[in-house]
């Protein structure tokens, strides 16, 4: 059995020297992740309402969309948008394709989170609001959603963390984010191991910051609801 070459596991000097170049892609990583989350939240809310609707014309398309997006790998969606759509005359830049793909995909998961959170609110609050003469949208926006946000916040934060990590897949459609920059350095220096460990530490740091923000928002939501 060959001896493990531990000296090739990690090269601190290469990691430090390459860090500025790798971090040049950080803006694209954060832009794709947070922009996709915003659009995913908006689309996910309407999908959740459609999925919960008594009208099958709203419920069926929403259910099919959620099922499709949850059942198809995000990498396939990205390839369809970036490499497939030009065949029919629709072209997106790599970053546009990444934002659209991650937004559409995350919306399906967010929709199910929102639906469960809304459903967890006591139905009696709907009935009480109706008896006070409030409309559906007044009840939803002023009474139900504020309570549902507190319930949905932890799983929504997990979606955000998944988006940050999954943004590395945007490198497969040539987006110059941190993972692609790390691959370039790894290929040039013939040391992929160091660069992969470096990029793992960077993603860990980003997700740790988001986790701190999650805990802060959860505490604020608890205080707000008291």
N, C-alpha and C positions, 0 to 999 in steps of 0.2 A: 504494500500500500504506500502510495506516494505521500510525502510529508506536505501538510498544508502550508502554502506560502503566505503566511500572515502579513508579511511586509507589503504585499500587494493589495491588502484589503482597503486601506485608506491612506491617501497622501495629503496630509494637512497643508503643505505648501501649495499644492495644486488647487485645493479647495479654496484657500484664502485668495490666491491670485485670480481665480476664476469667478469668485463671488460677485464682483461688480458687473461683469458681463451677464452672468445668469440672472441677476436681479433687474437687468434692463427689460426682461420680459414680464416682470411682476405686474406692471400696469395692465397689460393685456389679460393676465390671469385674474386680477381683481375686477377689471371691467367686465369680462365675460361672466364671472361668477355672480356679481352683485346685480348687473343689468338683467341677467337671466332670472334671478330670484324675483326682481321687481315685476317683470312681465309675467313670470310664473304665478305670482301671488294674485295678480289681477285676473288672469285667465282661469286660475284655479278656483277663485271665488265663484265665478259664473258657471263653471263646470259643476261645482258642488251644488249650486242652486238648481241647475238643470237636472243633475242626477237625483236630487231629492224631490223634483217636481211631480205632481200627480198627472201632469200632461205628458203622455208618452212621446209626443212630438219633440219635447225638450229632453225627456229622460233617456230615450233610446239613443239619440246621437251622442249625448254626453257619456253614456255608459260605454258605447262602442269606442269612442275616442280614448277614454281612460284605459279600457282594456287593451287597445292597440299600443298605446304609448308605454304602458307598463310591461307589455309583452315583447317589445322590440328593443334590442340593444341600442344604446345611444350612439355608438359608433356607426351603426347602420344608418341611423337618421342623418348623422353628419355627412356620410358619404353620399346619400341620396341628394341632400341639399347642395353640396359643393361639387360633386362629380356627376351626379345624375341629372339635375335640373337644367344644366347648360344644353343637354341634348334636345330639350323642348324649347329652348330659347330663353330660359330664365337663368340669369347668372347672379351669384352673390359673391362678395369678397369673402375671404376665409373667416374674418372676424364676424361679418354679418351672418354667415352660415352657422358659426358656432353659437352666437347669441340666439338665433332663431331656434336652432336645434335643442339647445339646453332649456330654453324657455318653454317650448312645446312639450318637452319630455318631463320637466319638473312640474309643470302645471297639472299633470295627471296625478302625481303623488300628493301634491298640495291639495288638489280637489278632494281626495279621500280623507285627508287630515281635516280639512275644513268641514266636510260633511259630517264626520264623526263628532267634531267639536260642537257644531250647531245642534246636532241631534241630542247631545248630552245635556243641553239646556232644558229645564223643565217645560213641558208643553203648556203647562198652565199659564206661563208668562205670555205665550202667544194669545191665549184666550182672554187673559186679563187686559192685554193691550187692545184687542178687538172691542172689548166691552167699553173701553175708554174712548173709542172712536178713532184710534190710530190706524193708519193704513199699513199694508204689508211692509212697504219699504221703510216707513217710519219705525215700525217695530223692529225690523231687521237691523237697521243702522243705529238706532238709538238704544236698544235694549239687548238684543240677542248677540250681535257681533262683538260688542265690548266684553261680554262674558266669555264668548267663544274664543276670543284672542288669547285669553289667559290659559285656556285649556290647550289650545293649538300651539302655543309658543315653543314648548320643548321639542315636539316632533318637527316643527317648521325649522327650528335651528339645526336639526339633524339633516334636513334637506339642504340647508345652506352649506353645511360641512361637506356633504356629498357632492354638491356642485363645485366647490373649491377643488376637491380632489379629482373629480371627473374632468375638470377643465384641462387636465393634462392630455386628454384625448384630442383636444383641439390641435395638438402638434401633428396629428395624423393628417390634417388637412392644411398643413403649412402655416398655422398661426404661430407667430414668433413669441410664444410665452416661455415661462421659465423652464419647462421640461424640454422644449425643443432646443433652447440655448444650452442646456446641460448636455444634451445628446451631441450637439455640435462640438463642444469642448471635449467630450469623451472620445469622439471619433478622431479629433485632431491630435490628442495626446495619447491615444490608445490606452485610456484608463477610464473605462465606463463605471467601474465599481466605485471609485471615489466620487464621481459626479452623481451617481444614483443615490449614494448615501447623503451627499450634500443636498440634493433636491428633496429627499425624504425629510431631512431636518427642517428645510424651509417650509414645506407643506405643514409639518407638525407645528411650527411656530405660528403660521397663519391661522391654523385651526384652533390653536390654544387661545389666541387673541379673540377669535369669534366666540369661543366657549365662555370666556370671561364676560363678553358683551351679552351673551345669552343669559347668564346668571344675573347680571345687572337688570336686564329687561324683565326677567321673571320676578325679581324682588319689587321692581317698580309697578308691575301689573298687580301684584298682591296688595300693595299699599293702595293703589288706585281703586281696587274693587272693595276695599274695606269701608 
